[in-house]
Amino acid sequence: MSSPRTAPGPSKAAPSKSASGRRGEKPAIGRQGEKAAPVKGPKASKAAKSALPKAQPPKPPSNRAERTAERREAIIEAALDEFISRGFTATRIDDVARRAGVAKGTIYLHFKDKESMFEELIRTALVPLIGRLHAPPPIGGSVRDAVEAFARTFIQEVAATRRGDIVRLIVAEGPRFPSIADFYYREVVSRGLAGMRALIELAVSRGEIQQKNLARFPQILVAPAIIAVIWQSLFSRHAPLDAIEMFRVHLDLIFGERRTT
């Protein structure tokens, strides 16, 4: 005889998996495959910042241009030494390269030939000085003071230095190299005469100079400067010349003697 079947009792409810689950259980963090949202807060922001790549300091500018400028300056200095010791005609590109410590080909990267190198000497050593002539006299200053200041600068920075050798080279070799003489006239002489003419005309208008025709011959005003350059190289060992004092006497002849109180 078969045993009686036991009636099934009430079924137990499945445990809830809600966020308020059993004690000790961690709340669900999302469906499988989903990433948890980043935790916000001061610590997280600091961590995020530290994870960012640090900004690199700006790289210093390339010194290639500086090296190029230094090499060009060394070539110009070597060229001046060679021109002074040998003269323009006898100076060779090979000699300049050897003195500058560069290859001969390096010189041709900067200058096409010997004449362009000599022109650069004129442009860098003399042209800036002549440019000062075009500045008007300071307020309250006389034209004579301006001319005397320029003459003093010219004598100290040209006649008594190696810059004067450039002028002497042009005087000596300019007739054989007309292109150099033309360049010197265009860049230095014509500008210097224009500046002197403007100063003379200003002095005439102010009554500082009585001889109006002097503006036609500004060469007269600068003549002592040229004499000083030539004298320095040829005769200074025989009879040293006080070129600045000579220029003051020259200006007395043009402007009249200064009044002493």
Protein Blocks (a to p, Z undefined) as FASTA:
>chain_A
ZZdddddddddddddfbfklcehiacdebdehiacdddedjklmmmmmmmpccddddddd
dfklmmmmmmmmmmmmmmmmmmmmnojmlpcfklmmmmnopafklmmmmpgblklmmmmm
mmmmmmmmmmmmmpccdehiafklmmmmmmmmmmmmmmmmmklmmmmmmmmmmmmmmmlm
mmmmmmmmmmmmmmmmmmmmmmmmnopamblmlmmmmmlmmmmmmmmmmmmmmmmmmmcc
dfklmmmmmmmmmnopaddZZ
